[in-house]
């Protein structure tokens, strides 16, 4: 079979695809803290019920960073920032265009921080005003090494040291030092979170001294852009708030059964046939725009192209890619199942396509999916061609079919030029697929402690997402359940715990689109952010809720 660009656009069948949200791609308002715009009155925040005169029952703190730093001591003294729009940021070490862009962005943020916030007290009741002993004259930024690594990567150094002095020889100065651009970005975010306004135009910054760095290397948000399409502006808004929360991975679940919005250069028929509409796609330029936007905020973009299941939209653009399902009468019933593993053209196509993906996305990792293939087992077994193929290989179960496909897929990935590595959902390993020792496995099912113990006992690195499916909602406060989850609470050894590299908050989009994405994510995902960044001993207290109230 040869797949070529079709002469006309084919649309996914409306009976099997989620309803897309059409409409003009609107620009979202750009404020310092996107949380403040979307979540001032968000029920989804689940923090508390409203108190007197519409003010929150939880008293917000002032100048408390989120996530909690690892070793940063905060003083009771504050410094006045007399003219926020003129605060000087001076580069004292190495510089590059990315650092210049970051400083310009944070200068604009500081300039907007003093603006009054509607619906907020000027100062939280019961919170004593801090003694103001100096004025902040300048922020010195010292990047100690060159910007030699253009893109954020797994295991990057995000640590920094921050001093904001109100007395002594350095009184009136803030000094930020980091060995990498990514550390500078995290430090700048902490610095502006130390700042707070009095509600009438005055801006202050808390005295601080110490260092900070993340607990885990992988701190991600998964966004499903297949079940509902999100305009680029909505994705950028999410990335902005991810940076505020020090998330560093955008897991882009870009395609699924419902739609294929990714425009492939090598196989344009995929989007032409599989997207909801011609204008509901991510062009090559838009993908690069999103990657660059994320890069400037220290966020990796890991694309997921899930196979062999969740591929119905692939088959619309490439007939024969997916399995034709047969009914009890021995005839095709019109539906399709997983990838057709008996079709050699499938492997040729995937080799070309995944090579393109490795070139388009600069991160070394590709998420290969591998979840919920069992829902297509009956389809495989109903298809006479696949049954005959199974007999030729002397295999009898659909689990063996899945294993054969995955081994071929992993061999293809191994042959891609460059250091391409991969992530899979836990299902692949659960079904006895043989994976490379350096594979990262994402745990998403119930009973995750048992799974984490099992996988790390096999010396496999793991990412946890099971407890953090934020598309699930409940009445009242729920952020604390996300906060209280401890990824290493499965009883493993120190060696096993070291194989836990982080986690992800997941936003699946069956019932979410651009109109409710931000309110559904934030500040609930902020609880996950602190769990993944802050030291293991960080526990939730009443003070945590007050910090969350300020942060949101």
C-alpha positions in Angstrom: 0.0 0.0 0.0 1.3 3.5 -0.8 -0.1 6.4 1.2 -0.2 9.7 -0.7 -1.7 13.1 -0.1 -5.4 12.8 -0.9 -7.1 15.2 -3.3 -9.7 16.2 -0.8 -10.0 16.7 2.9 -11.7 13.9 4.8 -13.3 14.5 8.1 -13.5 12.1 11.0 -17.0 10.6 11.4 -19.0 12.7 13.8 -20.4 9.6 15.5 -17.0 8.6 16.8 -15.4 11.9 17.5 -15.9 14.4 20.3 -17.7 17.6 19.4 -15.1 20.3 18.7 -15.5 23.8 20.1 -15.6 26.1 17.2 -15.2 29.9 17.3 -12.8 32.7 17.0 -9.4 32.2 18.6 -9.5 34.9 21.2 -6.5 36.5 22.9 -6.5 36.0 26.6 -5.7 39.0 28.9 -2.1 39.1 29.9 -1.6 39.7 33.6 1.4 39.1 35.9 -0.2 36.1 37.5 -2.6 34.3 35.2 -4.0 32.6 38.2 -5.3 35.9 39.5 -7.4 36.5 36.4 -8.9 33.1 36.0 -9.2 31.9 39.6 -10.2 34.8 41.7 -13.6 33.3 42.3 -13.0 29.8 40.9 -15.0 27.1 42.5 -12.6 24.6 41.1 -9.9 26.0 43.4 -11.6 24.2 46.2 -9.7 26.3 48.8 -12.6 27.4 51.0 -16.0 28.9 51.0 -16.3 32.6 50.7 -16.3 34.6 53.9 -17.5 38.1 54.8 -18.3 40.5 52.0 -17.0 38.1 49.4 -13.5 37.9 50.9 -11.8 34.5 51.2 -12.1 32.8 54.6 -8.5 31.7 54.3 -6.2 34.7 54.9 -3.5 35.1 52.2 0.1 35.5 53.1 2.4 38.2 51.7 5.5 37.4 49.7 5.6 33.7 50.3 7.0 31.8 47.2 5.2 28.8 45.7 6.5 26.1 45.4 8.2 26.3 48.8 12.0 26.7 48.3 14.3 24.1 49.5 16.7 26.2 51.6 15.7 29.9 51.4 15.3 31.8 54.6 12.8 34.6 54.6 13.2 37.6 56.9 10.6 39.7 58.6 12.0 42.8 57.0 10.9 44.2 53.7 12.4 46.6 51.1 10.4 49.2 49.3 10.5 49.2 45.5 9.9 52.9 45.0 9.4 52.8 41.2 8.6 49.3 40.1 8.6 50.2 36.4 12.1 51.5 36.7 13.7 48.7 38.8 17.1 47.9 37.3 18.1 44.3 36.4 21.9 44.2 35.8 23.6 41.2 34.3 26.9 40.7 36.0 28.0 37.4 34.5 27.4 35.7 31.1 24.5 36.7 28.9 22.6 35.5 25.9 19.5 36.4 24.0 17.4 34.0 26.1 18.5 35.7 29.3 17.9 39.2 27.9 14.4 38.1 27.0 13.8 36.6 30.4 14.9 39.8 32.2 12.7 41.9 29.9 9.7 39.7 30.7 10.3 39.9 34.5 10.8 43.7 34.3 7.4 44.0 32.8 6.0 41.6 35.5 7.4 43.8 38.3 6.0 46.9 36.7 2.5 45.5 36.9 2.7 44.0 40.4 1.8 47.2 42.2 -1.6 47.6 40.5 -4.5 47.1 42.9 -6.2 43.8 42.7 -10.0 44.1 42.7 -11.8 42.1 45.4 -8.7 41.7 47.6 -7.9 43.3 51.0 -5.1 45.8 51.0 -3.4 43.8 53.7 -4.6 40.5 55.2 -6.5 40.9 58.4 -4.3 39.8 61.4 -1.1 40.0 59.4 1.3 42.5 60.9 3.0 44.9 58.5 6.7 44.2 58.0 9.3 46.7 59.0 10.6 48.5 55.9 14.2 49.2 56.4 15.6 50.0 52.9 14.7 50.5 49.3 15.5 47.9 46.6 17.8 49.7 44.2 18.9 47.0 41.8 18.8 43.3 41.0 22.1 41.7 40.0 21.8 38.6 37.8 24.9 36.4 37.7 24.8 33.5 35.2 28.1 31.8 35.9 28.4 29.8 32.7 27.6 30.4 29.0 24.2 29.6 27.6 25.6 26.6 25.9 22.5 24.3 26.1 19.8 26.0 24.0 16.9 23.8 25.1 15.9 22.6 28.5 16.6 18.9 28.9 16.0 16.0 31.3 18.2 16.4 34.4 19.0 20.1 33.8 20.3 22.1 36.7 17.6 24.4 37.9 19.2 25.5 41.2 20.0 29.1 42.1 21.1 31.2 45.0 19.2 34.4 46.0 20.1 37.2 48.4 17.8 40.2 49.1 19.5 42.3 51.7 18.0 45.1 53.8 21.1 45.8 55.9 24.9 45.5 55.7 27.2 46.2 52.8 24.7 44.9 50.2 21.7 46.6 51.7 19.2 47.6 49.0 20.4 45.0 46.5 19.1 41.7 45.3 21.6 39.2 44.0 20.6 36.1 41.9 23.3 33.6 41.0 22.9 30.4 39.0 25.1 28.1 36.9 22.5 27.7 34.1 19.9 29.8 32.3 17.2 27.5 33.8 18.4 28.2 37.3 18.2 31.9 36.6 14.6 31.5 35.3 13.5 29.7 38.5 15.3 32.3 40.6 13.6 35.3 38.9 10.3 33.6 39.5 11.0 33.3 43.2 12.2 36.9 43.4 8.9 38.3 42.0 6.9 36.0 44.3 8.8 37.6 47.2 7.2 40.9 46.1 3.8 42.0 47.3 1.7 45.2 47.0 -0.2 47.2 49.6 -3.1 47.7 47.3 -2.6 51.4 46.8 0.4 51.4 44.5 3.2 50.5 46.9 5.4 47.4 46.1 7.7 45.6 48.6 10.0 42.7 48.5 10.9 40.4 51.4 14.4 40.0 52.7 15.7 36.6 51.8 18.9 34.5 51.8 19.7 31.0 50.6 19.5 28.5 47.8 16.8 26.5 46.1 16.4 23.7 43.7 13.9 21.0 42.7 13.3 17.6 44.3 12.5 15.9 41.0 13.8 16.4 37.5 10.5 15.8 35.7 7.6 18.0 36.8 5.0 18.0 34.1 1.5 18.9 32.8 -0.2 16.7 30.3 -2.7 18.4 28.0 -4.9 16.4 25.6 -5.4 18.5 22.4 -7.2 15.7 20.5 -10.6 15.4 22.2 -11.0 19.1 22.2 -8.8 21.5 20.1 -7.0 24.3 21.9 -5.8 27.4 20.1 -2.2 28.3 20.4 -3.1 31.2 22.7 -4.7 28.9 25.2 -1.6 26.6 25.2 0.7 29.6 25.8 -1.5 30.8 28.7 -1.1 27.4 30.3 2.7 27.5 29.7 2.9 30.9 31.4 1.3 29.6 34.5 3.4 26.4 34.4 6.4 28.7 34.6 4.9 30.5 37.6 4.6 27.1 39.3 8.1 25.9 38.2 6.8 23.0 36.1 9.3 22.1 33.5 7.6 19.6 31.1 4.7 20.1 28.7 3.6 16.5 27.9 1.7 17.2 24.7 -0.9 14.5 24.1 -1.4 15.9 20.7 -3.4 13.2 18.9 -5.9 10.5 19.8 -8.9 8.5 18.5 -11.0 11.7 18.1 -8.7 13.9 16.0 -5.2 14.3 14.5 -4.5 18.0 14.6 -0.7 17.7 14.1 0.3 18.7 10.6 3.0 16.3 9.4 5.3 17.3 6.6 5.9 13.7 5.6 2.3 12.5 5.9 0.0 15.6 5.5 -3.0 13.3 4.9 -3.0 12.5 8.7 -4.2 16.0 9.6 -6.2 16.5 6.4 -8.3 13.5 7.1 -8.0 13.3 10.9 -8.4 16.9 12.1 -11.8 18.4 13.2 -11.5 21.2 10.6 -8.9 22.8 8.4 -8.3 25.6 10.9 -8.2 23.2 13.9 -4.6 22.0 13.3 -1.1 22.8 14.6 1.0 23.8 11.6 4.8 23.4 11.6 5.2 27.0 12.4 2.8 26.9 15.3 4.5 23.9 16.8 7.8 25.6 16.6 6.2 28.7 18.1 4.9 26.7 21.1 8.3 25.0 21.6 10.1 28.3 21.6 7.6 29.9 23.9 8.1 27.0 26.3 11.9 27.1 25.9 12.1 30.7 27.0 10.4 29.6 30.2 12.6 26.6 30.8 9.9 24.1 29.8 10.5 20.9 27.8 7.9 19.8 25.2 7.5 16.1 25.0 5.1 15.0 22.2 3.0 11.9 22.6 1.9 9.8 19.6 0.1 7.0 21.2 0.1 3.5 19.5 -1.1 0.9 18.8 -4.4 1.9 20.5 -6.1 5.3 20.4 -5.3 5.6 16.7 -8.7 5.8 15.0 -8.0 9.3 13.6 -4.8 8.1 12.0 -6.7 5.6 9.9 -9.0 8.3 8.5 -6.0 9.9 6.7 -4.2 6.7 6.1 -6.6 3.9 5.2 -5.2 0.5 6.1 -3.2 1.9 9.0 -5.7 0.7 11.6 -7.4 -2.7 11.9 -10.8 -3.3 10.2 -13.1 -5.0 12.8 -15.3 -7.8 11.7 -18.7 -8.8 13.1 -20.1 -12.2 14.0 -21.2 -12.7 10.4 -17.6 -12.6 9.3 -18.0 -9.3 7.5 -16.4 -5.9 8.3 -18.7 -4.0 10.6 -17.5 -0.6 9.6 -15.5 0.1 12.7 -11.7 0.2 13.2 -9.5 -0.9 16.0 -5.8 -0.5 16.9 -2.9 -0.3 14.4 -2.9 -3.2 12.0 0.3 -5.0 13.1 0.3 -7.3 10.1 0.7 -4.5 7.6 4.3 -3.9 6.8 3.5 -0.5 5.4 2.6 0.5 9.0 6.2 0.1 10.2 7.6 1.9 7.2 5.3 4.8 7.8 6.1 4.9 11.6 9.8 4.9 10.9 9.5 7.9 8.6 7.0 9.7 10.8 8.9 9.2 14.1 12.1 10.4 12.4 10.2 13.6 11.5 9.0 14.0 15.1 12.6 13.6 16.4 13.6 16.4 14.1 10.7 18.7 14.8 10.8 18.4 18.6 14.3 19.1 20.1 13.7 17.1 23.3 15.4 13.7 23.4 12.3 12.0 24.6 9.2 10.9 22.7 6.2 9.5 24.5 5.1 6.3 22.6 1.9 5.7 24.5 0.9 2.1 24.7 -2.1 2.4 27.0 -5.5 0.7 26.8 -4.7 -1.6 23.9 -6.9 -4.2 25.5 -9.9 -2.4 24.2 -8.9 -3.4 20.7 -8.1 -7.0 21.4 -11.4 -8.3 20.1 -11.0 -6.3 16.9 -7.6 -7.9 16.3 -9.0 -11.4 16.9 -12.0 -10.7 14.6 -9.9 -9.8 11.6 -9.1 -12.9 9.4 -5.9 -11.3 8.0 -4.5 -10.7 11.5 -5.5 -14.2 12.6 -3.7 -15.7 9.7 -0.7 -13.5 10.5 -0.7 -14.6 14.1 -0.7 -18.2 13.0 2.3 -17.6 10.8 4.1 -16.3 13.8 2.9 -19.1 16.0 1.2 -16.7 18.5 -2.3 -17.1 19.9 -3.1 -14.2 22.2 -3.7 -10.5 21.6 -1.1 -9.7 24.3 1.4 -11.5 22.1 0.2 -9.4 19.2 0.8 -6.2 21.2 4.3 -7.4 22.2 5.2 -8.1 18.5 4.1 -4.7 17.5 5.9 -2.9 20.3 9.1 -4.7 19.7 9.0 -3.6 16.1 8.2 -0.1 17.2 11.0 0.1 19.7 13.5 -1.2 17.1 12.4 1.6 14.8 13.0 4.2 17.5 16.4 2.7 18.2 17.3 3.2 14.5 16.4 6.9 14.5 19.5 9.1 14.2 20.5 10.8 17.4 19.9 10.0 21.0 16.2 9.4 20.8 14.7 8.0 24.0 11.1 7.2 25.0 8.4 7.1 27.6 5.6 4.6 27.7 2.5 4.2 29.7 2.6 1.3 32.3 0.4 -0.9 30.2 3.2 -1.8 27.9 5.4 -3.2 30.7 2.3 -4.8 32.4 1.7 -6.7 29.2 5.3 -8.0 29.2 6.7 -5.8 26.4 10.5 -5.9 26.6 11.7 -2.3 27.0 15.2 -0.9 27.1 16.8 -0.4 30.5 16.7 3.4 30.1 12.9 3.4 29.4 10.8 5.8 31.5 7.4 4.3 32.5 4.4 6.5 33.3 2.2 5.1 36.0 -1.4 6.1 35.6 -3.7 3.4 36.9 -5.1 2.7 40.4 -3.0 0.7 42.8 -0.1 2.9 41.8 2.0 2.1 44.9 2.1 -1.6 43.9 3.0 -0.6 40.3 5.7 1.8 41.4 7.3 -0.9 43.6 7.1 -3.5 40.8 8.6 -1.2 38.1 11.4 0.3 40.3 12.3 -3.3 41.4 13.0 -3.9 37.7 15.4 -0.9 37.7 13.0 1.1 35.5 12.6 4.9 36.0 9.1 6.0 36.7 6.8 9.1 36.4 3.7 9.2 38.6 0.4 10.6 37.3 -2.2 8.3 38.8 -3.3 10.5 41.7 -3.2 13.7 39.7 -5.9 13.4 37.0 -7.2 16.9 37.3 -10.0 16.5 34.7 -11.8 14.7 37.6 -13.6 17.2 39.7 -15.4 17.0 43.1 -17.4 19.3 45.2 -15.5 21.4 47.7 -11.9 21.4 48.6 -9.8 18.8 46.7 -6.4 20.4 46.2 -5.2 19.0 49.5 -5.6 15.4 48.2 -3.2 16.2 45.4 -0.8 17.9 47.8 -0.7 15.1 50.3 0.3 12.4 47.7 3.8 11.3 48.4 5.3 9.6 45.2 7.7 7.5 47.3 5.1 6.1 49.7 5.2 2.6 48.1 7.7 1.1 50.6 10.6 0.8 48.2 14.3 0.9 49.1 16.5 4.0 48.7 17.6 2.6 45.3 14.0 2.3 44.2 13.1 5.8 45.4 16.0 7.2 43.3 14.3 5.8 40.2 11.2 8.0 40.8 12.1 10.9 38.6 8.9 13.0 39.0 5.3 13.2 38.1 2.7 14.8 36.0 -0.7 16.4 36.5 -3.0 15.3 33.6 -5.7 17.2 31.9 -7.7 15.0 29.6 -10.2 16.9 27.5 -13.4 14.9 27.1 -15.2 17.6 29.1 -12.6 20.4 29.0 -11.8 22.9 26.3 -10.3 26.4 26.2 -13.2 27.9 28.1 -12.6 26.0 31.3 -9.0 24.7 31.0 -7.4 27.3 33.2 -10.0 27.1 36.0 -9.9 23.3 36.0 -6.1 23.3 36.1 -5.3 26.0 38.6 -4.6 26.3 41.4 -5.2 22.5 41.8 -2.1 21.8 39.7 -0.1 24.1 42.0 -0.5 21.5 44.7 1.2 19.0 42.5 3.9 21.6 41.6 4.9 22.0 45.2 4.9 18.2 45.8 7.3 17.8 42.9 9.6 20.7 43.6 9.8 21.1 47.4 11.7 18.8 49.8 10.3 15.5 50.8 9.6 16.6 54.3 7.2 19.4 53.2 3.8 18.8 54.7 0.5 20.6 54.5 -0.5 22.9 57.3 -3.0 25.7 57.7 -0.2 28.0 56.6 -0.1 26.1 53.3 -3.6 27.1 52.6 -2.8 30.7 53.3 0.2 30.5 50.9 -2.0 28.9 48.3 -4.6 31.8 48.7 -1.8 34.3 48.0 -0.5 32.3 45.1 -3.7 31.9 43.3 
